[in-house]
Amino acid sequence: MLDQIAFYIFSGVLLLSALLAVTLRHPVYSILCFLASMFSLAVLFFIQKAYFVAVIQITVYAGAILVLFLFVLMLIGYEKEQRAFWTNPVRFGFAVTLAALSLIGLLWIYRTVGATLVVAQGQAQDLPLQAGSIQSVGRLLFNQYLLPFELLSLVLLVAIIGSVVLAKKEL
């Protein structure tokens, strides 16, 4: 019962902070809301007994990547600009269309995959205890997902080089 209450509280915090991260005008506040969503997601992993994934969520995403975002934001410098997002009908129409397509995609995923995860009593099935362990994540990461893992590291390297080039005035 306590797990369900914590799940609903942190799910609400996750949804609210993710919504604020996207809608706030100031980028530093957006990054801080994104940080709150990463911590809420880590708590949700912890509730599901995926302890390793929860710790990695905090150390890698909240600790490293968001600090990198803040560092890049401070290097580039944030200039206060007036955004006329809602006054431009093309941008507004694109945003509404993208949101509607995302909602349709989420509902489709729930209908096809989400319904299989619920047992007859309406309770979600428990994951095996080894599902979030270091051994299982390591096996999956370095056997099945080795190529995407290396491609992600290449993308992050390109992002770091791009941020340094944008921050540096003269080469």
C-alpha positions in Angstrom: 0.0 0.0 0.0 2.8 2.4 0.8 4.5 1.5 -2.5 1.4 2.5 -4.4 1.1 5.8 -2.6 4.7 6.6 -3.2 4.3 5.5 -6.9 1.4 7.9 -7.4 3.1 10.8 -5.6 6.3 10.5 -7.6 4.5 9.8 -10.8 2.7 13.1 -10.3 5.9 14.9 -9.5 7.5 13.4 -12.6 4.7 14.4 -14.9 4.5 17.9 -13.5 8.2 18.6 -13.5 8.5 17.2 -17.1 5.7 19.5 -18.2 7.3 22.4 -16.5 10.7 21.6 -18.1 9.1 21.9 -21.5 7.0 24.9 -20.9 9.1 27.3 -18.8 10.7 30.2 -20.6 13.9 30.4 -18.6 16.3 27.6 -19.6 17.9 27.3 -16.2 14.5 26.7 -14.6 13.7 24.2 -17.3 16.9 22.3 -16.5 16.1 22.3 -12.8 12.6 20.9 -13.5 14.2 18.3 -15.7 16.5 17.4 -12.7 13.4 17.0 -10.5 11.9 14.7 -13.1 15.1 12.6 -13.2 15.1 12.2 -9.4 11.4 11.2 -9.5 12.2 8.7 -12.2 15.0 7.3 -10.0 12.5 6.9 -7.1 10.1 5.0 -9.4 13.0 2.7 -10.4 13.8 2.2 -6.7 10.1 1.3 -6.0 10.3 -1.3 -8.7 13.4 -2.9 -7.0 15.7 -1.9 -9.9 18.3 -0.4 -7.5 21.2 -0.3 -10.0 19.1 1.5 -12.6 18.0 4.0 -10.0 21.5 4.8 -8.9 22.7 5.1 -12.5 19.7 7.3 -13.2 20.9 9.7 -10.5 24.6 9.6 -11.1 24.7 9.6 -14.9 21.7 11.6 -15.9 21.1 13.9 -12.9 24.7 14.1 -11.9 26.6 14.3 -15.2 24.4 15.1 -18.2 22.3 17.9 -16.5 25.4 19.4 -15.1 26.8 19.4 -18.6 23.6 21.1 -19.9 24.0 23.8 -17.2 27.7 24.2 -18.0 27.0 24.6 -21.7 24.2 27.0 -21.0 26.5 29.1 -18.9 29.3 29.0 -21.5 27.1 30.0 -24.4 25.3 32.6 -22.3 21.6 33.1 -22.1 20.3 36.2 -23.6 16.8 37.2 -22.7 14.7 37.1 -25.8 11.1 37.6 -26.4 9.4 34.5 -27.5 6.3 34.8 -29.6 5.5 31.1 -29.8 1.8 31.3 -29.2 1.3 34.2 -31.6 2.7 32.3 -34.6 -0.1 30.0 -35.9 2.3 27.7 -37.8 4.4 27.0 -34.7 1.3 26.5 -32.6 -0.3 24.2 -35.1 2.9 22.2 -35.3 3.0 21.9 -31.5 -0.6 20.8 -31.3 -0.2 18.2 -34.1 3.0 16.8 -32.5 1.3 16.6 -29.1 -1.7 14.8 -30.7 0.5 12.3 -32.5 2.5 11.6 -29.4 -0.7 11.0 -27.4 -2.0 8.6 -30.2 1.4 6.8 -30.1 1.3 6.4 -26.3 -2.3 5.1 -26.5 -1.3 2.6 -29.2 1.6 1.4 -27.1 -0.6 1.0 -24.1 -3.2 -1.0 -26.1 -0.6 -3.4 -27.6 2.1 -3.8 -24.9 0.7 -2.3 -21.7 -2.3 -4.6 -21.6 -0.1 -7.7 -21.6 1.7 -6.6 -18.4 -1.4 -6.7 -16.3 -2.6 -10.0 -14.8 -6.2 -11.0 -14.2 -6.5 -9.5 -10.7 -5.4 -6.0 -12.0 -2.1 -6.1 -10.3 1.1 -5.6 -12.3 3.5 -8.6 -12.4 6.6 -8.4 -10.2 9.8 -8.3 -12.1 12.4 -10.9 -11.2 14.9 -9.8 -8.6 17.7 -10.0 -11.1 16.0 -7.7 -13.6 17.7 -4.5 -12.3 20.9 -6.1 -11.1 24.4 -5.1 -12.2 25.0 -8.5 -13.9 21.8 -8.4 -16.0 22.3 -4.8 -17.1 25.9 -5.5 -17.9 25.1 -8.6 -19.9 22.4 -6.7 -21.9 24.5 -3.7 -22.4 27.7 -5.4 -23.6 26.0 -8.2 -25.5 22.7 -7.2 -27.1 23.1 -3.4 -27.0 26.8 -2.9 -27.6 26.4 -1.0 -30.9 23.8 1.5 -29.6 25.9 2.0 -26.5 28.9 2.9 -28.6 26.9 5.1 -30.9 25.5 7.0 -28.0 29.0 7.7 -26.7 29.9 9.0 -30.2 26.8 11.3 -30.2 27.7 12.6 -26.7 31.3 13.3 -27.9 30.0 15.2 -30.9 27.7 17.2 -28.6 30.6 18.1 -26.3 32.8 19.2 -29.3 29.9 21.2 -30.6 29.3 23.0 -27.3 33.0 23.9 -27.1 33.0 25.2 -30.7 29.9 27.3 -30.0 31.3 28.6 -26.7 34.7 29.5 -28.2 34.7 32.8 -30.1 37.9 32.2 -32.1 39.4 29.0 -33.2 
